[in-house]
Each structure stands twice: as structure tokens, then as C-alpha cells.
Amino acid sequence: PSEKKSIIYVGRLTVSKNIEVLIESISLSKRSDFTLIIAGKDFGMLNKLKKLTRKYGLEKRVIFKGEISENEKIKLFSEATIFVHPSLEDVFSLSLIEAAGSGVPSIAFDIEANSEILENNCGMIVKNPTVSSLANTIDYLLEHDDERNEISKNASNLIQKKYDWHNTAKIVEQFYFQLK
């Protein structure tokens, strides 16, 4: 883990990703010893997010990386303390799987497949999709190193096995054979 704590979001910067809730939750956090790194291609939200960052006085704590390469994404994951997926609309989040599978303790709202992805203590699910609930969950994980470490170990072991392409292909193949 990096000495400096960082919370990351990696994904498209679009309305459906609910990134403004993440920024607002950072403004409510009891802690100020971390940075928020937002990485992804802008789909019309970047100016609004930067304006929100200025509104809350977070210019020195929020870093906008823009669109990043796969290598940059791997580097971000390797240095991250926590990954947050604030979307309320994603049916199945690839970035959440990538982060958790990389061993980054992850937080997501209780929608669609998020609870399935983060089951077995592979991350934290926020039941109440509010700014304050997200802020409290972020604070909790930042304050509990042992729990973050346990989540990291569980996620890197279980997610990689669960979403392995070979295992997925076998499951699909078995499903097709059952249809005969």
C-alpha cells in the first residue's frame, strides 16, 4: 500500500456514474488525509465536477486524470487505498470487478450486481444511497486498516477466480448442455 492514502474512481465521466455524490461525500468526510483521484474520459461532466470541487474547497484534494491507459489504470489500482463506484444505474460494473480483483478495497451502492460482485467480504456495500452514507463508509474503511487488508485479500483471491474467463466459459458451456 502507498504511504499516502488515495480514493479512486475509474470510469466514464457521465451523469449516470453519480460522481458528484462521491465528491460531495469527500466534502463531508471527517478525514482530510487522502486525495480523491478521478480518472476517465469526459462525457460532458468534467466542468460540472470541477465546479463542484471548487464549491467544496477540494481543489487541492481532488485530482482529475482524464482518460488513462490500461497501464496507468493498473498503476492507480496498485497505489489506491479505496476504490469507490458511486453509480446508481450500472447493471454490472467492469471497473468494480477490476478494482476488487486487483485487491483494492471497494465501496459501491446496493444496486444491481454490486452486492454479488462484492459478496463474501470482497468490498463494502452502502445500503442507503446517500452522500452521508457514502462518506461514513469511506471514513470507516480509512479508519480500519485490518478490515481494509482483509477485504483486499478476499477480493484479490475470490474475484479473480469468480470472473476468470476460463471458469466463465465452462459455466456457459454447462448451461448450453443443460438446454439440450
N, C-alpha and C positions, 0 to 999 in steps of 0.2 A: 504493500500500500504506500501511496505517496504521503510525504510528511504533511503537505498542505491539503486540507480537505476540499473536495470539489463535488458538486452535484451536477450531473449532466443530463441533458435532453438531446437525443439524436433523432432526427426525423424531419419531415417536411414542415415548413413554417406556414401553416394554413389554419383557418378558423376552426376546422374540425379537430385539431390537435389540442386545443384548450390550453395553449402555452401561457396565455395571460393569467390563468389561475395559478400556474406554477410561479410566475413572477410575483404575483400578489402574495402567495404563501411564503415566499422568501422574505417579503417585507414584514410579515407577521412573526417570522421565526425569532425565537428567544436568543438564538446564537448568531454571531456575525463572523465566525472564524472559518468561513468557507466561501468559495466562489461558485456561481452558477454559470455553467458553460452551455450555451445553446448552439447546436450545430445542425445545419440542414439547409436545403435550398429554399429560397423565399418564394412563396406562392401568394404574395400580397399582404403578409402580416408583419414584415420586418419593421417598417416605420412605426406601426402601432405598438409593437413590442418595445422598441427603443424609447418611444414616448412614455410608455408605462414605466419603464425602468427609470427614466428621469423623474417622473412624477413621484416615485417612491424613494428617490435619492440613492438608487442602487448602481449608479454608473460605474463605480469602482469595483463592484462585486459581481456584475453580470457581464460575461464576455460572449459576444456574438461571433462565431467562427465562420458562418456562411456554409456553402456547400463544401463537403470534405471528401477526400478519397477513402477507399477501404483501409489503406494503411493508417491514415490519420484517425479513422474511427477505432481501429484496434488500439492505437496509442491512447486515445481518450478513455476507452474502456479499461485499459491497464492502469491508468492513473486515477480513475474515478473512485470516490468514496461511496456514492449512491447514484443510481440511475432512476429518474422519475419519468413515468409515462402518464401524462395528465389527461389523455383523451377520454372523452365520454362516448365516442362514436365508433372507434375501431373495433371491428369484429374479431380480428386476430392480428396481433402486433408482432411483426417480424423483429423490430428493433428491441422489443421487450424480451423476446427469446434470445436474441444475440447478446444483449447486456447480461441477462441472468446466466446464460450459458458460458459467458466469459468470467463468471464469478463475481459480477458486480451486484451487490445487494440492491434490489429493485423495489420500487413502490409503484402501484397502479391502483386506479379506482376499480370498484367491484362491478365491472360490466363485461358482457360477452365472455370471451375465453380467458380473460386475465386471471381469474381465480383458478382456472385449470392449469395455465402456464406456471403460476407461482405456487401451486399446491405443494404439500409436503415440506413446508418451511423453506421454499425457494425464493421467497420475497415477501413483501407485506402488501396486503390488500386494504385499501381505505374504503370502508363500508359507506360512509357518509360523504358524498362527492361535493365537499365544500372547501373553500380556501383554508379555513381554520383547521379542519380535519387533516388536510394535507400538510399544513405547517406543523401540526402536532406530531404527525407520523415522521416527518423529516427530522424534527428535533429529537424524537425518541431514538431513531436509528443513529443519529450523530452522537448521542449520549451513551449508547450501549455498544461498546466495541465488541464484546463477547457475542452478542446477538448478530451483529453485522458479520463477524467472522463465521459464525455457524451458518447463516444464510448463504454466504459466499461459497462455503464448502458444499453445502447441499445442492445449491443451484448448479455449480460447475460440474458436479457429478451426475445429477439426475436429469438436468435439461439436455445435456449433450447426448445422453442415452435415449431419452424420450423422443427427441426430434432428430435423431440420426437418420439420414436418407435411406440407409440400408434397412433399418428397422421399419421405417415408414413404407418402403416398397414391399416388404414382407407382409405387413398388415393389410395393405391394399390388395395384394395378390391373394391372401387368405379370404378377404371379403369377396372377391370375384369368384373364387372357387366355391364359396358357400351359395352363390346365386345360381349355380348350375342345377 
